[in-house]
Amino acid sequence: MSRRLIVNADGFGFTRGINRGIVRTVECGVVRSTSVLANFEAIDELSEFHRKFPQISIGVHLNLSVGRPVSDPKAIRSLVDDAGTFRADFVPAMLRGRVRSSEMARELDAQVARVLELGVRPTHIDGHQNKHLYPPFFRAALRVARTRAIPCMRTHRRYLFAQEGRGVRTLVAYYLRHPRRLGTHFVGRLFSRWARLAGLCLADRLITPGYLGGDHKSSLDTWCRILGALPNGWNEIYCHPGIPDDELRQYAHYVDKRQLEIDVLCDPRLLEVARHAGVELVSFHDLIESRR
């Protein structure tokens, strides 16, 4: 079997610095896919990005917790605060039934519609900070994906990666130390199966460094080891390249290391390692085509 890897850069449209960082990594050849935050002003650069890089798959980074909505706040009152921005307590409010499912679906559909208005047909969906992995949000996301004929979703069948290997003992020891993550990772697998049953196309696994050891996506060594040990089949990994700016600091905690991710993803040695390891760098376009 071939070893294929989708490297997806999350957050196009979040800030113009994020956009510039993603463009740089795309130009360097490793990143073949991106997911866009449709409710920020910098999304207006998406049409030009798509025109320049039509081979890059573009998904929607569904977001109900950061910034202002695409919809009129008056139409989605359970999602916003008095200032018309997404409520800070979105997750607990949703779990307590204080967020209307119809309003979640309305806003998610508006985000997809915004991407379509910019001339882009989304290939996939995923979620900002993985907050879509709660049943009410997930149901709304699946509903919108089916309505808008979006063919793929990010898989959440996590493949924990570590420098020292990922034997059964290593995994058991890790989950004994972090029982809560055992639950969240199991739920992620269930939701991935749910999405498949709903007709969406998913990669075989989500490569996840950083849990079992000191591996980080801002390290060239981590990426080289991932490419060397990549399993057969369709693999996905997400990254967060970006040029830090004041707007990003306003909304995010993960800021300065985004510049390091650009440096790593643009290192010419990475493409050479992928070539020698027999890893094919692909996009969601290729995954869709393989399922036809």
N, C-alpha and C positions, 0 to 999 in steps of 0.2 A: 504494500500500500504506500501511497505517497504521503509525505508529511507536509501539511499545508498550515499556514499561519496567517490569520487576519489580525493585523495591528491596527486597532481603532483608536484614534485620538478623540477624546471626549471634550466637548465644550465649545465648539466653534460657535461664535455669536455671543459668548459670555462677555468678552471685552475685546477691544481691537488688538490688545497685546496678545491675547490667546489666539486670535485669528492669525496674526503674523507668525507666531510660533508654529502653529499647525501648518501653515503654508510652507515654512522652511523645511519641516520634517517630510512633508509630501514631496517637495522638490528633491530631497535627498534619497528618496526611493523606498524607505522602509515602511512608512505609513501609507496604507492603501485604502483607508476608510476613516470616516469621522462621524460624530453625532453632534447635532446642533441644538443649542438652547434658543428656542424661537421667541422668547419673551424679553429679550434684551435688544438695545438699539443696534449693537454691532452685527446683528443678523442681516442687516441691509447689505453686507458684503458677500452674502452667500451666492447671489446670482453670478457675480464676477468670478468667484471661486469655482463654481460649477462649470462656467464657460471655459475657464483656463485648465481645469482638471476633470474632464468628463468621465475619465476612467475610475475616479474615486467614488466608492459607494458612500452615500450620505443617509444617515438615519436621524431620528428625532430623539433627543435627550429629554424625555418627558419630565416636567418639573412643576410641582405644585407647592413649593416651599421657599423659593428664593426669588426676590424681585417683585415686579408688578405683573399681573396676568395679561395675556393677549386679549381676553374677553373684557367686556365692560364689567368693572367690579360690582355694579349694581345687579348684574345678572347671576353672580356667583357669590352671594353674600357670606355663605358659610365657609368660603375659602380664604377670605380676606379680613384684614383688620379695618379700623376706622379710617386709616390713611389710604386704603385701597391697595395695599401690598399683601402678598401672601402672609398668612398668619404664622407667627413664630412657633406656635404650639401645634403645628399641622398634624404630626403623627399621633400624639395623645388625643387630640380632638377627633381625628378620624376613627381611632379605635374605640372611642366612647360614643360613636354614632352622631357626633355633632357636625360632621361634614357630609353634605348630601351627595350621594353617588351620581345623581343626574348632573350636578354642578361640576363634579370631577370630570365626567365624560365630556361635558360641554367645553371646559377649558382645554382638555387634552386634544379634543377635535379642533379647537381653534388654533392650537399650536401646530398641528399637522397642516391645517389649512394655510397658515402663514408660510410654511415651507413650500407648499404647492403654489402659492401665489408668486413666489420668487423663482418659479420655473424648475423646481426640483421634485422629482418623484422619489419619495423616501424608500430605501431598501429595507430598513429595519427600525426597531425601537429598542431603547433601553431607558434607564431612569437615573436622574440626578441623585447622587449619593445612595443609589439603590433603594430609594424610598418606595419605588413601585412594588417592592417585594412584601407588601402587606395586602391581604385579600381584597379589601374594598378598592384600593388603587389598582391592583392587578386586574380585577374584573373590568374596571373602566378602561384600562389600557388595551385589554384584549378586544373589548367591544369596538373601540376606535380603530384598532388595527384591522379588524375584519371589515368594518364599514368603509375604511379608506383603502382596502386591498393592499396593505403593507405586508410583504411576504415573510419577513424574518424578524427574529428577536434575539437579543443577546442571551446566550446560554448562561445558566447559573449552576451547571454541573462543574463545581470547582475541582481543579487539579492542583493541589498544594505542591509547590515547588520549593526545594531547599538544596543548598550546596552539598550537604552531606548525604543526600538521597531521601527517599520518601517511602521507606519500608513500612510494613504493617506496625512494627513496634514504635516507629517514629510517629506515625499518625495516631495510634492509640494513646501514646504518652501526651501528645499535643492536646487531643480532645479531652483527656482526663483533667488536664490543667485548665482547659477552656470549655467547659460543658455547654455554655450558652452558644458558642460558635458551632458546636455540633448540631444544635437545634436549628440555627439560622442556615447553616449549609445544607442540612437535610431538607428544610423547607424550600431552599433554592432549587434543589433537584426536583422536588415535587412540582414546583411551579414551572420548571422547564418541561417536565412531562405534560403538564396541563396545557402549555402553549403548543406543544407538538400535537396533542389531541385536538386542539382548536384549529390545526392546519398550518401553523407557522413553522418556518424552517429555522433550525438552530445548528450551530457548530456542535461538535462532539463534546467539547470540554472548554472550560475557561481557565487558562493558565494563570495561577495566582501565586506570585512570589511574596515573601515578606512575612508569612505566617509561621513557618517552621524554623526560620533562622534569620540571618542578617541580610538577606538578599533584598535589594531595592531597585526599582525601575530607573532610578537616577544613576545607576552603576553600570558601566560597560561590561564588567565581568558577569553581572547577573544576566544580561541579555545574551552574552556569548554562551553561558552555561545552559540557558533555556533553549537556544537554538541547537546546541549539541545533544541535548537530552529530550527533545520534543517527541511526543508519541506520534504514532501513525494516525492518519485521519485528518479531520478538520479541527483545528485549534483556533482559539480566539484569545487575545490579550488586549486590555485597554490601557491607555497611557494618558498623561496630562501635560503635554508640552505647551509652553506659553512664555511670553515675555511679561514679567511681572509689571503691573501698573497699579495706580491708586484705586481704580474701580475694583480690580480683583481683590485687593487687600480689604476693601469694604465688605465683600461677600464671602471670602474664603480664608481658610487657615493654611491650606497647602498652597504656598505662593512661590517662594524663592527656588525650591527644588524643581519647579517647572522649567526654569532656564537650564538646569543641569540635564533634564530629560531631552531638551533640544540638542544639547551638545552630544549626548550619547547617541541619539537616534540619527544624527547627522555625521557620526564618525564613519568614515569610509570602510573601516575594518569590519563593521557590522554586516554590511552586504557581502563582504568576502567570506565571513564566517558562515552566513546563511547558504552561500553557494557551495562551500566545501562540505557543509553538513547535509546537503541535499534537501534543504527546506525551501518550499515554494511560497513566496509572499503573495497573498491573494486578497480579494475583497469579498464583500457580500454579493456583488454581481456574480462572481465565480461560484459561490455557494448556491445561489439561485439557479444558475445554469446547470449545475451538477444534479439538481433535483428534478430536472425536466425530463 
